[in-house]
């Protein structure tokens, strides 16, 4: 799964701490999700997308292998 969370957060000028504060997700977990070491649950993904002002699909996209 492609993860554009860090790119979008940076484009919005938001720090991991600010995203953490806006979502209620720990800063450590934000880092883990951004680095692709964990995939958020639906509630967390919704909170992240809402805080970033985008749709979930803008952040996480399935990679189709050919």
Buried (B, 14 or more C-beta within 10 A) or exposed (E): EEBBBBEBBEEEEBEBEBBBEBBEBEBEBBBBBBEEEEEBEEEBBBBBBEBBEBEBEEBBEEEEEE
